[in-house]
Amino acid sequence: MLLITGASGGLGSLVAQRLADRPDVRIGTRRPTGPSGPSQVRVDFDAPQTLDFRGVDALLLISAGYGEDDEVISRHEAAIAAAERDGVRHVVYTSLTAEGDHLPYALAHRWTERRLAASPSLAWTVLRNGLYAELLAALAAPGPDGRITAPLGRGRLAAVAREDLADVAVRVALDPAAHAGRVYELVGDRPLSGADLAAATGSVYAPATLAEARAALSAPGTAPFQPPMLVGTYSAIAAGFLATPDQGTLRTLLAGPPRPALETYKASLPQQLQQTQPSGA
């Protein structure tokens, strides 16, 4: 039996869609919805006393979302401890690309990798996912004035389509023994710059400063950890730390070429922006 966690999230929902009809898969989410049945179960890492992984052979542990480091680490510890207690054999974990060590949210991922490696009972596989091309559509969309002001400098991002990462996760999770002890770097094959994004959308690339971005992100109601997390992402891209393209791992695990990250970026923009793009973009 395979159990998927985080099935209501962006990546987890894509994985769940691909496996929804399999009788040997359980779909885990904090708040199960829709028709009840054995395939959908409650998995809430913030309520560790409710976790029940009995009968699960493999656990696809989708990273438990953004938050303060201690919060994310606590969630991951709850999941791994429950897996050890209930006899899970293998954990497949969706981590962060090695180049992301400069990002503010890397620490919880690296802690989780160490925790799995130190487990006395669990086999493991780590999927080090690059930043999503869909994320660029949120962080670097053209504004109403036709300018992209995201502070990406002259840096590039080896962004990867979330659909591709979901396909890899499914392939590995369905046959985890073949990938035991492996750490896979999963990034895009064409690093994208702010100028590339502007050319694809008929926009002008006019990057703001990091300070200006921080001020724009610090709106009332924003969680305290969010502005430094996002500004740190901009900074790492601008400094060139996330530009190394796929060395063949993603293509091999997909058994074919990855989805073009630039097309994924364009398709993920708000609908009104898509409608204003030049026809040849």
Long-range contacts (C-beta under 8 A, 24 or more apart in sequence): 1-25, 1-26, 1-55, 1-56, 1-57, 1-58, 2-26, 2-56, 2-57, 2-58, 2-59, 2-60, 2-173, 2-174, 3-28, 3-41, 3-43, 3-53, 3-56, 3-58, 3-59, 3-60, 4-28, 4-60, 4-62, 4-173, 5-43, 5-45, 5-59, 5-60, 5-61, 5-62, 5-64, 5-79, 6-43, 6-62, 6-63, 6-64, 6-65, 7-62, 9-62, 9-65, 10-132, 10-134, 10-162, 11-62, 11-94, 11-129, 11-162, 11-165, 11-166, 11-169, 12-62, 14-162, 14-163, 14-166, 15-60, 15-62, 15-166, 15-169, 15-170, 15-173, 18-166, 18-167, 18-170, 19-170, 19-174, 26-56, 45-74, 45-75, 45-76, 45-78, 45-79, 46-75, 48-78, 48-81, 48-82, 51-78, 51-79, 51-82, 52-82, 52-86, 53-82, 53-83, 53-85, 53-86, 53-87, 53-88, 54-86, 54-87, 56-83, 56-86, 56-88, 57-88, 57-89, 57-90, 58-88, 58-89, 58-90, 58-91, 58-92, 58-173, 58-176, 59-83, 59-88, 59-90, 59-91, 59-92, 60-92, 60-94, 60-169, 60-173, 61-91, 61-92, 61-93, 61-94, 61-112, 62-94, 63-93, 63-94, 63-95, 63-96, 63-108, 63-109, 63-112, 66-105, 66-225, 66-226, 66-229, 67-225, 68-225, 69-105, 69-107, 69-108, 69-111, 72-105, 72-108, 73-108, 73-111, 73-112, 76-108, 76-111, 76-112, 76-115, 77-115, 80-112, 80-115, 80-116, 80-119, 80-122, 83-122, 84-119, 84-120, 84-121, 84-122, 88-122, 89-122, 89-123, 90-122, 90-123, 90-124, 90-125, 90-176, 90-177, 90-180, 91-116, 91-119, 91-122, 91-123, 91-124, 91-125, 92-124, 92-125, 92-127, 92-169, 92-172, 92-173, 92-176, 92-179, 93-124, 93-125, 93-126, 93-127, 94-127, 94-129, 94-165, 94-169, 95-126, 95-127, 95-128, 95-129, 96-128, 96-129, 97-128, 97-129, 97-130, 97-131, 97-185, 97-186, 97-187, 97-242, 98-128, 98-185, 99-130, 99-158, 99-187, 99-241, 99-242, 99-243, 99-244, 100-128, 100-130, 100-131, 100-236, 100-242, 102-232, 102-235, 102-236, 102-239, 102-241, 103-229, 103-232, 103-233, 103-236, 104-225, 104-228, 104-229, 104-232, 104-233, 105-229, 105-232, 113-183, 123-176, 123-177, 123-180, 123-181, 124-180, 124-181, 125-172, 125-176, 125-179, 125-180, 125-181, 125-182, 125-183, 125-184, 126-182, 126-183, 126-184, 127-165, 127-168, 127-169, 127-172, 127-184, 127-186, 128-183, 128-184, 128-185, 128-186, 129-160, 129-165, 129-186, 130-158, 130-159, 130-160, 130-185, 130-186, 130-187, 130-188, 130-242, 131-157, 131-159, 131-160, 131-233, 131-242, 132-159, 132-160, 132-161, 132-162, 132-165, 133-159, 133-160, 133-161, 133-162, 133-188, 133-192, 133-261, 133-262, 133-264, 133-265, 133-268, 134-161, 134-162, 134-264, 134-265, 134-268, 135-159, 136-192, 136-197, 136-261, 136-265, 136-268, 137-265, 137-266, 137-268, 137-269, 138-268, 139-230, 139-233, 139-234, 140-194, 140-197, 141-269, 141-270, 141-273, 142-198, 142-201, 142-203, 142-269, 142-273, 146-202, 146-203, 146-204, 147-203, 147-204, 147-205, 147-206, 148-194, 148-197, 148-198, 148-201, 148-203, 148-204, 148-205, 148-206, 148-207, 149-206, 149-207, 149-208, 149-212, 149-213, 150-194, 150-207, 150-208, 150-213, 150-234, 151-207, 151-208, 151-209, 151-210, 151-212, 151-213, 151-234, 151-235, 151-238, 152-193, 152-194, 152-207, 152-234, 152-237, 152-238, 153-194, 153-207, 153-237, 153-238, 153-239, 154-193, 154-238, 154-240, 155-193, 155-237, 155-238, 155-239, 155-240, 155-241, 155-242, 155-243, 156-191, 156-192, 156-193, 156-196, 156-237, 156-240, 156-242, 156-243, 157-188, 157-191, 157-192, 157-237, 157-242, 157-243, 158-187, 158-188, 158-189, 158-190, 158-191, 158-192, 158-242, 158-243, 158-244, 158-245, 158-246, 158-261, 159-187, 159-188, 159-191, 159-192, 159-261, 159-264, 159-265, 160-186, 160-187, 160-188, 160-246, 160-250, 160-258, 160-261, 161-188, 161-258, 161-259, 161-260, 161-261, 161-264, 162-264, 163-259, 163-264, 164-250, 164-254, 164-258, 164-259, 167-254, 168-250, 168-253, 168-254, 171-253, 172-253, 184-249, 184-253, 185-246, 185-247, 185-249, 186-246, 186-249, 186-250, 186-253, 187-244, 187-245, 187-246, 187-250, 188-245, 188-246, 188-250, 188-258, 188-261, 189-245, 189-246, 189-250, 189-251, 189-257, 189-258, 190-245, 190-260, 190-261, 190-262, 191-242, 191-243, 191-244, 191-245, 192-261, 192-262, 192-265, 196-262, 197-262, 197-265, 199-281, 200-262, 200-265, 200-266, 200-277, 200-281, 201-266, 201-269, 201-273, 201-277, 201-281, 202-276, 202-277, 202-278, 202-281, 207-238, 210-234, 210-235, 210-238
